[in-house]
C-alpha cells in the first residue's frame, strides 16, 4: 500500500536554468518525473534527500516543494537551497465563534 502525497515543485523567480533540464536531473536522482507547477501525486518517500541532492547541483536556486498528503491536515512547504532544507507545516486555525454572524 503506501501514502500518496500531491507534490508541487517551484523555484525562485530569478532562476535562469531551463526548467526541463532540472526536471530531467530530478528524475535521474529520484526516479520520479516531477514537473514544475503541476500536481504530481506519488509515494515519494525520499523527497527530502533527493531535493537536497538536487539543490547541491544547483546551489544558486531556492527550490520550493509543496505537499498535500492524504490526511486533511498534512499540508507543508519545504524550501531547499545548496543541500539545506527548511520545513514549514501548515497551521489550521478556526476563527472564534461570533454570534453576530448568525
C-alpha positions, 0 to 999 in steps of 0.5 A, a space after each residue: 500500500 503506501 501514502 500518496 502525497 500531491 507534490 508541487 515543485 517551484 523555484 525562485 523567480 530569478 532562476 535562469 536554468 531551463 526548467 526541463 533540464 532540472 526536471 530531467 536531473 530530478 528524475 535521474 536522482 529520484 526516479 520520479 518525473 516531477 514537473 514544475 507547477 503541476 500536481 504530481 501525486 506519488 509515494 515519494 518517500 525520499 523527497 527530502 534527500 533527493 531535493 537536497 541532492 538536487 539543490 547541491 547541483 544547483 546551489 544558486 536556486 531556492 527550490 520550493 516543494 509543496 505537499 498535500 498528503 492524504 490526511 486533511 491536515 498534512 499540508 507543508 512547504 519545504 524550501 531547499 537551497 545548496 543541500 539545506 532544507 527548511 520545513 514549514 507545516 501548515 497551521 489550521 486555525 478556526 476563527 472564534 465563534 461570533 454570534 453576530 454572524 448568525 
